[in-house]
Amino acid sequence: MEGLLLSFRVVFPMFILMALGYILKRTIHLTDATLKQINKMIFSIFLPVVLFKNIYTSDFLADVNPVLLIFGGAATCTTFLILYFLMPHFVKNRSDAATMVQGIFRSNNVLFGLTIVGSIYPDSDVLGMVSLLAALTVFIYNTLVVFLFESYRDAKMNVVSVMAGVAKNPMVVGIFIGILFLLSGIKLPDMLMDVISDVGGMATPLALIVLGGTFTFNGFARYRIKLTACALGKLVIIPAFVLPVAIVIGFRGPELVALMSLFSSPTAVASFTMSDQMGGNGELAALIIVVTSICSIVTLFTWTYLGNLFGVI
């Protein structure tokens, strides 16, 4: 019963906020353009502020776990490589294949990771570590996704342009500034930290509301097989392989939850923009976000319950 209550406590607030966004979109007639602008503000300002605060207020040397970072990065890259080579054998349309690879391996872990770990371990000083893991995977995602779409459409990649784009990612910038301020010993005044906390506090609920507002079910029937494959791969198959390995290695508690959120979170919202701009199937990318976000309410509940049942979280 305790495990069920814990799982419910983690997932239910996210479900309510996403449902609220879905309702608001249809009752006060929020336009897609407005939601897109709000979403851009969240990922350009609010989430980077959260990541900055988590790093800046953490005990950096105590929080850094190189084994966790290496495992998270290696597992992410391995997942990508397997999908990269296998997907074209099952999906002949290369635009759809690239979109599906991104949809399965790219997680919305910046949002869901911080939310899930903070919900299960509200008093734990581990969010700095989660933010570092998020920074690493944001870098990996952006680099590999550009390589994915460029190589699938046989275009010549500009390595300098790719690296410059990754370096300018707002979340990477937020992490870098947080590390810089922390290591330099710069002490920000309490009044400014209060503002930073208030701004960062808006990130998660607002992002979940916007995510709910973007839900649309047009085209679901046309892509039902591909969407089913993406949902199963993203939320069930990958975590079913990665998490047992993590447990065998020895990860427990907040670190295991950080990995759980990394490998079982729904597809990142940013994947739609990337697909749309780089020759992928934008409609399919949007539907993958919708389906994995909805299904993750059940799967995150299940993974959290199983972790608590077996005493590893």
C-alpha positions in Angstrom: 0.0 0.0 0.0 2.9 2.4 0.8 4.3 1.8 -2.6 1.0 2.6 -4.3 0.6 5.8 -2.3 4.2 6.9 -3.2 3.6 6.2 -6.9 0.2 8.0 -6.8 1.8 11.0 -5.0 4.5 11.3 -7.7 2.2 10.8 -10.8 -1.1 12.4 -9.8 0.1 16.1 -9.6 1.6 15.7 -13.1 -1.6 14.2 -14.4 -3.7 17.1 -12.9 -1.5 19.8 -14.4 -1.5 18.2 -17.8 -5.3 17.8 -17.7 -5.6 21.4 -16.6 -3.6 22.5 -19.7 -5.8 20.4 -21.9 -9.0 21.9 -20.4 -7.7 25.5 -20.5 -6.8 25.2 -24.2 -10.4 24.4 -25.0 -12.2 26.7 -22.5 -10.3 29.9 -22.8 -9.2 29.1 -26.4 -5.4 29.3 -26.0 -3.9 29.3 -29.5 -1.1 27.0 -30.6 1.0 30.2 -31.2 0.5 31.3 -27.6 1.4 27.9 -26.2 4.5 27.8 -28.4 5.6 31.2 -27.1 5.0 30.1 -23.5 6.9 26.9 -24.1 9.8 28.8 -25.7 9.9 31.0 -22.6 9.9 27.9 -20.3 12.8 26.3 -22.1 14.8 29.5 -22.6 14.4 31.0 -19.2 12.5 29.0 -16.5 14.2 25.6 -16.8 17.7 27.1 -17.2 17.1 29.1 -14.0 16.0 25.8 -12.2 19.2 24.1 -13.4 21.3 27.1 -12.4 19.8 27.2 -8.9 20.1 23.4 -8.3 23.8 23.5 -9.2 24.6 26.8 -7.4 23.0 25.6 -4.2 24.4 22.1 -4.3 27.5 20.7 -2.6 29.2 20.2 -5.9 32.1 17.9 -4.9 29.8 15.8 -2.7 27.1 15.6 -5.3 29.2 14.6 -8.3 29.1 10.9 -9.0 31.2 10.1 -12.1 29.9 6.6 -12.2 26.3 7.8 -12.5 27.2 10.3 -15.2 29.3 7.7 -17.2 26.5 5.1 -16.9 23.8 7.5 -17.9 25.7 8.9 -20.8 26.9 5.4 -22.0 23.4 3.9 -21.8 21.9 6.9 -23.7 24.5 6.6 -26.5 24.1 2.8 -26.6 20.3 3.1 -26.9 20.8 5.6 -29.7 23.2 3.4 -31.7 20.9 0.4 -31.5 18.0 2.3 -32.7 20.0 4.1 -35.4 21.1 0.9 -37.1 17.9 -1.1 -36.5 15.1 1.3 -37.3 15.7 1.6 -41.1 15.2 -2.2 -41.4 11.7 -1.8 -40.0 10.6 1.6 -41.2 11.5 2.3 -44.9 10.5 6.0 -44.9 13.7 7.6 -43.7 12.0 10.7 -42.4 9.7 8.6 -40.2 12.5 6.4 -39.2 14.6 9.3 -37.9 11.6 10.8 -36.2 11.0 7.5 -34.4 14.6 7.1 -33.3 14.5 10.5 -31.7 11.1 9.9 -30.2 12.3 6.7 -28.5 15.7 7.7 -27.2 15.2 11.4 -26.3 13.6 11.9 -22.9 12.0 14.9 -21.3 14.1 14.2 -18.2 14.9 17.9 -17.4 11.3 18.4 -16.5 10.3 14.9 -15.3 13.6 14.1 -13.7 13.6 17.1 -11.4 9.9 16.6 -10.6 10.0 12.9 -9.8 13.2 13.0 -7.8 12.0 16.0 -5.9 8.6 14.3 -5.2 10.1 11.1 -3.9 13.0 12.7 -2.0 11.9 16.2 -1.1 14.5 16.6 1.7 17.4 15.1 -0.3 20.3 17.3 -1.5 20.5 15.4 -4.8 18.9 17.8 -7.3 22.3 19.1 -8.1 23.4 15.7 -9.3 20.1 15.3 -11.3 20.9 18.6 -12.9 24.4 17.5 -13.9 23.0 14.3 -15.4 20.4 16.4 -17.2 23.2 18.7 -18.6 25.1 15.8 -19.9 22.1 14.2 -21.6 21.0 17.5 -23.1 24.4 17.8 -24.7 24.2 14.2 -25.9 20.7 14.6 -27.2 21.3 17.7 -29.2 24.5 16.3 -30.7 23.2 12.9 -31.7 19.9 14.2 -33.0 21.6 16.6 -35.4 23.8 13.7 -36.6 20.7 11.5 -36.9 18.7 13.7 -39.2 21.7 14.9 -41.2 22.9 11.3 -41.8 19.5 9.9 -42.6 18.9 12.5 -45.3 22.5 12.0 -46.5 23.4 15.7 -46.0 26.9 16.9 -45.2 27.2 17.8 -41.5 28.9 20.9 -40.3 30.6 19.8 -37.1 31.4 23.4 -36.0 27.7 24.4 -36.5 26.5 21.4 -34.5 28.8 22.1 -31.5 27.9 25.8 -31.6 24.2 25.0 -31.4 24.8 22.6 -28.5 26.9 25.2 -26.7 24.1 27.8 -27.1 21.4 25.5 -25.7 19.8 27.5 -22.9 19.8 24.6 -20.5 23.5 23.9 -21.1 24.2 27.6 -20.5 22.2 27.5 -17.3 24.2 24.5 -16.0 27.5 26.1 -17.1 26.8 29.4 -15.3 25.7 27.5 -12.2 29.0 25.6 -12.1 31.0 28.8 -12.8 29.3 30.7 -9.9 29.6 27.8 -7.5 33.3 27.1 -8.2 34.2 30.8 -8.1 32.6 31.2 -4.7 30.4 34.1 -5.9 27.7 34.8 -3.2 24.4 36.1 -4.6 22.3 38.3 -2.3 19.3 36.6 -0.6 16.9 39.0 -2.4 18.2 37.8 -5.8 18.1 34.2 -4.7 14.4 34.7 -3.7 13.7 35.9 -7.2 15.6 33.0 -8.8 13.6 30.6 -6.6 10.3 32.2 -7.6 11.1 32.1 -11.3 12.4 28.5 -11.1 9.3 27.5 -9.2 7.1 28.3 -12.1 9.0 26.0 -14.5 7.6 22.6 -13.7 3.8 23.4 -13.3 3.8 25.8 -16.2 5.6 23.3 -18.5 3.2 20.5 -17.6 0.2 22.8 -18.2 1.6 23.8 -21.6 2.3 20.1 -22.4 -1.3 19.3 -21.7 -2.5 22.1 -23.9 -0.5 20.8 -26.9 -2.3 17.4 -26.8 -4.1 16.6 -30.1 -5.3 13.3 -31.4 -5.4 14.1 -35.1 -3.6 11.6 -37.2 -3.5 9.0 -34.4 -5.2 6.3 -36.5 -2.9 6.8 -39.4 0.3 6.3 -37.3 -1.1 3.9 -34.7 1.4 1.1 -35.3 4.4 3.5 -35.3 3.1 5.3 -32.2 2.6 2.0 -30.4 6.1 0.9 -31.2 7.5 4.2 -29.9 5.5 4.1 -26.7 6.5 0.6 -25.9 10.1 1.2 -26.8 10.4 4.5 -24.9 8.4 3.6 -21.7 8.7 -0.2 -21.3 11.4 -1.9 -23.3 14.3 0.5 -22.7 13.8 0.9 -19.0 13.2 -2.8 -18.7 16.8 -3.4 -20.0 18.6 -0.4 -18.5 17.2 -0.3 -14.9 18.1 -3.9 -14.0 21.6 -3.2 -15.1 21.7 -0.1 -13.0 20.5 -2.1 -10.0 23.2 -4.8 -10.5 25.9 -2.1 -10.7 24.7 -0.8 -7.3 22.6 2.3 -8.0 19.9 2.9 -5.3 17.6 5.6 -4.0 17.8 9.0 -5.6 20.4 8.0 -8.1 18.3 5.1 -9.3 15.2 7.4 -9.5 17.3 9.8 -11.6 18.1 7.0 -14.0 14.5 5.8 -14.0 13.3 9.3 -14.9 16.0 9.6 -17.6 15.0 6.3 -19.3 11.3 6.1 -18.7 10.2 9.7 -19.1 8.1 10.7 -22.1 9.6 12.1 -25.3 11.1 15.6 -25.0 8.8 18.4 -26.3 11.8 19.9 -28.1 11.9 16.8 -30.4 8.9 18.3 -32.3 10.9 21.4 -33.2 14.0 19.4 -34.2 12.0 17.1 -36.4 10.1 19.9 -38.0 13.2 21.9 -38.8 15.5 19.1 -39.9 13.4 17.2 -42.4 11.7 14.8 -40.1 7.9 14.1 -39.8 6.7 16.9 -37.6 3.2 15.5 -37.3 4.5 12.1 -36.2 6.9 13.8 -33.7 4.0 15.7 -32.1 1.9 12.6 -31.8 4.8 10.7 -30.2 5.1 13.4 -27.5 1.3 13.2 -26.9 1.2 9.4 -26.7 4.3 8.9 -24.6 3.2 11.7 -22.2 -0.2 10.2 -21.7 1.1 6.6 -21.3 3.9 7.7 -19.0 1.3 8.4 -16.3 0.7 4.7 -16.1 4.3 3.5 -16.7 6.0 6.0 -14.3 3.5 4.9 -11.7 4.4 1.2 -12.4 8.2 1.7 -12.3 7.9 3.8 -9.1 5.8 1.1 -7.5 8.1 -1.7 -8.5 11.1 0.1 -7.3 9.5 0.7 -3.9 8.2 -2.9 -3.8 11.7 -4.3 -4.3 13.3 -1.8 -1.9 15.6 -0.1 -4.3 14.1 3.4 -4.1 
